[in-house]
Amino acid sequence: QCGFQDNQAKGLPLIMGLVILYDPQTGEPQVILDSATVTAIRTAAASAMATKHRARAGKEGAAEAFPSRPSLVHNGAAERGDQR
């Protein structure tokens, strides 16, 4: 198994990572982001787009198609850096 198995009991993510954006001219790091936050935003965006397209196509049950933990993005936790 990968990750830090004891972290969940501590309220920490199982797996941690960083996303680093570098200046293309100098290679100097410009932004360092927590990958859990990036993943939460990407997951929420993908779910929203899929739900929108299902609704446009007249599909029912869009909400049931995308079960997930409470979104970090929707409750403002992403802005606070909360990873729980």
ABEGO torsion letter per residue (X at the ends): XBEBAAAAAAGBBABBBBBBBBBAAAGBBABBBBAAAAAAAAAAAAAAAAAAAAAAAGBBGAAAABBBBBBAAAAGAAAAGBAX
